[in-house]
Amino acid sequence: MRLLLTSAGIKNTSIHDALVDLLGRPIAESNALCIPTAGYGHPQGSPGGAWRFISGEEPRCPMCELGWKSLGVLELTALPSIDAERWVPWVRETDVLLVNGGDALYLCHWMRQSGLADLLPSLRETVWVGLSAGSMVMTPRIGEDFVGWKPPTGGDRTLGIVDFSIFPHLDHEALPENTMADAERWAAGLLGPAYAIDDETAIKVTDGAAEVVSEGHWKLFTP
């Protein structure tokens, strides 16, 4: 699986070009499934937020409105009630998964419960585009600062598809607790490398190698 881990979607030309490079074809020739699930687990989540993500009516986080050849919705909380023989082909046949922000631990829980997490290693040609929590879920840990919804097992561990953690929305004007100093303190509580990225930054991962794509600012913290 190829990854584009963003803070706020496809915000600029550099991130857009990185997405096209990962796809290996124009967006207009690519089929997408969007996953809104994480938004329901966040304290500020709402049905309206899920609709704005799916419909492309959330201008702060461009994802679904980019002009895909086709676009469908994959709601993870519904998958346990559907035979895998039905939904697994939907995932295998898509080019890209567009994964909404919200609560990373809630998203991680439903990725595991639905079976999507087990399917990921076999999706070698699929592109995963994460938005905030949709990016953080691929990391080993999110850190206590980002724990909202609490999984039955407790803790802050996520899928560990990549070997670094992510602090999104760095220096966002609406998030006074997301300064570089806050990110540095957060990173000090983790055991591995961690990136703080602003909304103009993404991390492109191909064959396990990470590359920062940015028209903003970011910092890598190493233990």
C-alpha positions, 0 to 999 in steps of 0.5 A: 500500500502507498500512503499520502498522510496529510494534515488537512487533505490535498491543500496545495499543488505539491500535495496534489502532484504527490497524489497523482504520482502515487496513483500513477494516473490522473485523478479523473481516471481513478476510482475512489472510496471515501471512509467517513468513520473517524468523524463519528468518534470525535467529540465535535463530530456530527452527521453534518461533518460526515456529509460535508466530507463525502459531498466535498463541501468541506473547503478546509480539507479537499479530498472527495471533490477532486474530480474522481472517475467514481466515488463511493462511501465505505462506512466501516461500522456497517461492514461487520453486518455485510459478508466479506465476499461483498465488500472486500471486492469493493476495496480491492477494485478501488484505486484510492481510499480517502479517509476522513479525520476525527478520532484516530482510536475510534477509526483504528477500532473499526478498521480492526472490527470490520476486517479492513486492517487485516486486508491492508497488507494485500492492497499493494497497489492501493493508495491510502490518503489520510486526513488528520486522524485518517493519517494518524491511524497508520502510525504506532501511537498517537500520544496521550494528547490525542486520546479522546474516544477510549478503546476497550483495550485502553492505551493510545496504540494504532495500526503501526503501518509506518514507524513514525507518529504524526502531530497534525494541524501544527500552528493552526489558528483555531487550535492554540494548543497545537504550537511547535512547543506543544508538539515537542512536548508531545513527541518527548512522550513517545518512543519513536520518531514523530513528525509535526506537520501543518495543514500545507504538509503531507508525508508520502510513503512508498515501499516504506520510505517516507518523504515530506511534501510541503509548502508550509512548515514541519519538524521531525523529532527523533528520540 
